[in-house]
Amino acid sequence: MRWLWAVVGIVVVLIVSSACGGSEEEAAPSLSDADLKAIVTMTSEGLPWQIAFQNDAITSNAQAAQTFMDPQKWLKSYEEWGRTGGHTATYGAPGGAGASLQAQVEAYGTIDGATKALSAVRDFMTSGEALLAYTRLGYTDAKIDAMPASKIGDDSSAYRLTVSLNGTRFDTLVIVFRRGSVLAQASVGAPPDATDSANVEAVASQMDGRTRYVLNALQASSLGS
């Protein structure tokens, strides 16, 4: 999965369903790219600061796999987990002053597939592979710490990433959560002393609300057909 962290003007590469019901192995609703784009289309409503859209893009399995040092391994895993699509959007503060954010979402064919993908993200974060990836990108003093966060979705984890670039330190707060068969990530980057866990929790909550809306709409459509 191509978990990208926005860090004040630079993008650092990192690496949903009570609404659906049924077992984890049961086929999940099929989300189109339009559905995924809707989940990552953020607004300033409910956020502690104003945001401005910068760009968005589809992330195919092959594109997501290129994030990692062994792309073929991850591409095979995506196929095994049933990853069906992904979409990423980035936002900055109006005028360029303030926190930046990135919203990313992936859809899987089953809840079980999304659960395995979330487990792989956690392993990536704690194995040292993520730190090595940042070092190879030219960042120094990279550090990743797990941090507490309000429960988002059906399952979630939160992290603080600290890196230095050309002597300047940056912090990024990240929440990765699963809602049924959807895996999502909210990240907020800012200079040290300007980061606030309330910011990233607000972004993740907005994404979770959009995810629930999309899944409920798909379920209603399926029941009505």
N, C-alpha and C positions, 0 to 999 in steps of 0.2 A: 504494500500500500504506500502510496506516495505522500507520506505525512510531511507537509511543508510547514515550517514555522516562520512567520513574518517577524523580522527583528529590525524595526525602525529604519526603513529605507532600503533594507536588504532582505532577500528571502533565503533562509537557511533550510536546507533539506533535512527532514526527519522522517526520520521516520519519527431493527429497533423494534417479542412484540406482543404486548398484552392486547393490542388492538387486533392482532391477527388471530390469536388463539391457536389451538392445535398443538401438536408435538413439535419438538425442535427439528425433527427430521422431515416434517411436513413441508411441502412446497409453499414458499412465501409469495405474497403478491408481487407481480412483476412491475418494477419501477422503470419508467422511461427516463431518458436524460432530462426531459422537461420536468419530471418529478424531482429528480436530484438537484437540478438547477434551482427549483423553487425552495428547496431546503437550505441552500447556501446563499440565497438572495436576502442579505441582511438589511435592516433599516436601523436608524438611530433610536427608534422607539423602544423604551425600556432599558437602553444602555446608559451607562454613567457619563458618556461623552459622545460627541458627534462624529459620524463616520462618512466617508465619501468613497463610492465605488471606484476601483482601479481596473481590475480585469477579472475574467473568469475563463475556465477551460475544461473541456472533457478530459478525463484521465482514464485511458484504456488500461487493460491488464498489462500490456507490453510496456506502456509508458510508465506505469506505476512500478513495475519490476526494475526499471533502469535506475531507480533510486538506490538500489542495494548493490553490494559488492559481488553478489552472485545472482545476477538477474534471472538466469535460467531456473535456479532453485525456487525463487519467488514466483516466477511465472507458472511453474508447475503447481505450486501451492495454491495460487489463485484459482487455477482450474479445478483443483481438488476441493477447495472450499466453495466453489460455485460463485465466484465474484462475477457480477453481471454488468457492472459499470461504476463510474465515479465522476465526480465533478468538484472543482475547486474554485473559490472566489477569494480575492484579496481586496482589502479596504484600507484606506489611510485616513488620517485626520484632515479635515479641510484646511488648506493652506500648508499642509505638511508638518504642522507642529502638534505633537501628541502621539498617543499610542496607535499602532497599526494592528490590524487583525487579519486572520485568514480562517476561512470556513471550508471544511472539506468533508465530503460524504462518499460512502461506498455502499453499494447494494449487493446482497448475496441471495442465492436461491433458496436458502433455508436459514432458520435461526441458528442451527448448529454450525453452519459455515461461518456466520458472522461471529459466533462465540469463539471459534477456533482462531479467526483472524485477530480478534481482540487479545486473545492469549498470546499470539505471536508478537503483537505490538508490545505487550508487557515484557516478554522475553527480550525483545530487541532493546528496550530501554534499560534493562538491568544487566545485560550480558557484556557491556563494554563496546559492543559493535557500533552503537550510536555515537559514542565519544570518539571512536576511531574515525568514523565518517566525517565528523566535524574537523578533526585534526587534518585529514587529507584535503579538506576544502580550504585550509589556511587559517582556521580559527585556533586560538590558543586558550589555555586555562579553562577548557570546557568542563562543565560539571552538570550533572543531572540529579535532582533530588525529587523523590516522591513527596507529595504534599496533600494534606487533607482538603476535601472539597465537598460541597453539598452533593447529595446523590442526584445524578442526572440520568435519565433513561432507565433501562433495566439493570445496567451495570456500567460502572465508570471508574476511571483512574485519572489522577491529576499529577502534573509534574512541573517543576521549575528548571528551565535550562539557563545556564549562565555561560557566556562565551566572551572572548575578547578578540577584537579585530583592530590591528594597527594601534594597539594601546588603549582602545576605547572598549569599555565593557557594556554588554547588553544583556537584558533578562527577557525571557519569554515564558509566559505561563500557558500551560496546555491542559485541556480536559479532553480525554478520549472516552466516548461512551457508545453503548449499543442500545438501540431501541428495536426489539424484534430482530429482523433480518438486516437492519441498517446499522452501519458503523459510521460514526461521525467524529470529527475533531474540531475543536475551537482553540485557537491560539492567539494570544495577545502579546505583542512585543513592545518594549519601551526601555528607555535608559534605566539603570538601577535607581532605586528610590522613587521611581515613578510608576512602578508596577503595583497592581492591586488585585488580589484574588477575586474581589467582587466584580471586576471588569470581565474576566474570562468566564466566571460563572453566569453572568448576565448573557453573554454571547451564546454559551452552551445551552442555556435555558431557552433562548429564542429559537435556536436550531432544533431543540427537542420538541418544542411546540409545533414547529413547521413539519417535523417528521411525523408526529402524531396525526396532524391534519391530513397529510398525504396518505398515510396508511389507512386512516379511517375512511377517506374518500374512496380509496381503491377497494376496501372491504365492502362499502355500501354499494359501489358499482357492481361488484361481483355478486352480491346478494340480489340485486335488482335485475340482473341479466337472465 
